[in-house]
Amino acid sequence: MTALESEITLQEKKVAAAFEGLRAKKFEQGLPFLILSDELPEGQAYREYANGKMEVQEVYEEGSALKSKIVRVVAETEAARVRVIHGLH
């Protein structure tokens, strides 16, 4: 492994640890963790809760206000796949 590859690997580990820390903090505060994904249409994101529940949320404009709605509840198997894809354990 080259020095550059080692540095990239180290940076990836730091980013993953930062995301895990932010996720844990959100859960401790009783808040959902937002997961942005290229798999979803623009304006949509996953919302993960501490109890393992996951939903797809859509943010849209209504006049000058931003609104949001739940598009669907994510099945447990899909939620597990989303966590793996995004490096969340």
C-alpha positions in Angstrom: 0.0 0.0 0.0 1.4 3.4 -1.0 1.6 6.3 1.4 -1.3 8.0 -0.5 -3.5 4.9 -0.2 -2.7 4.7 3.5 -3.7 8.3 4.0 -6.9 7.9 2.1 -7.8 4.8 4.2 -7.0 6.7 7.4 -9.2 9.6 6.3 -12.1 7.3 5.4 -11.9 5.7 8.8 -12.0 9.2 10.4 -15.1 10.2 8.4 -16.8 6.9 9.3 -16.1 7.5 13.0 -17.4 11.0 12.8 -20.7 9.8 11.1 -21.1 7.1 13.8 -20.6 9.7 16.5 -23.1 12.1 15.0 -25.6 9.3 14.5 -25.2 8.2 18.1 -25.6 11.8 19.3 -28.8 12.3 17.3 -30.3 9.1 18.7 -29.3 10.1 22.3 -31.2 13.4 21.7 -34.3 11.5 20.5 -33.8 12.8 17.0 -33.7 10.9 13.7 -30.5 10.6 11.7 -30.8 11.8 8.1 -29.2 9.6 5.4 -28.8 11.2 2.0 -28.7 8.6 -0.9 -28.3 8.8 -4.6 -30.8 5.9 -4.7 -33.7 8.2 -3.9 -35.2 10.9 -6.1 -34.0 14.5 -5.4 -35.7 16.0 -2.4 -36.0 12.6 -0.6 -33.8 11.1 2.1 -33.9 8.3 4.6 -34.7 9.1 8.3 -33.4 6.5 10.7 -34.6 6.3 14.3 -32.9 4.9 17.4 -35.4 2.0 17.5 -34.3 0.9 14.0 -37.3 2.3 12.2 -36.5 4.0 8.9 -38.7 6.1 6.7 -38.3 7.9 3.3 -38.9 11.6 3.8 -39.6 14.2 1.1 -39.0 17.9 1.4 -40.9 20.2 -0.9 -41.9 23.8 -1.3 -45.4 25.0 -0.7 -45.5 28.7 -1.6 -42.5 30.2 0.3 -42.5 27.5 3.0 -40.6 24.3 3.1 -42.7 21.3 4.0 -41.9 17.6 4.5 -43.9 14.4 4.4 -43.2 10.8 4.9 -43.3 8.9 1.6 -43.1 5.4 3.0 -41.8 3.3 5.9 -38.8 1.3 4.8 -38.9 -2.5 5.3 -36.4 -4.0 7.7 -34.5 -5.8 5.0 -34.1 -2.6 2.9 -33.1 -0.6 6.1 -30.4 -3.1 6.8 -29.1 -2.8 3.2 -29.2 1.0 3.4 -27.1 0.9 6.6 -24.5 -1.4 4.9 -24.3 0.7 1.8 -23.7 3.8 3.9 -21.3 2.1 6.3 -23.6 2.4 9.3 -23.6 -0.4 11.9 
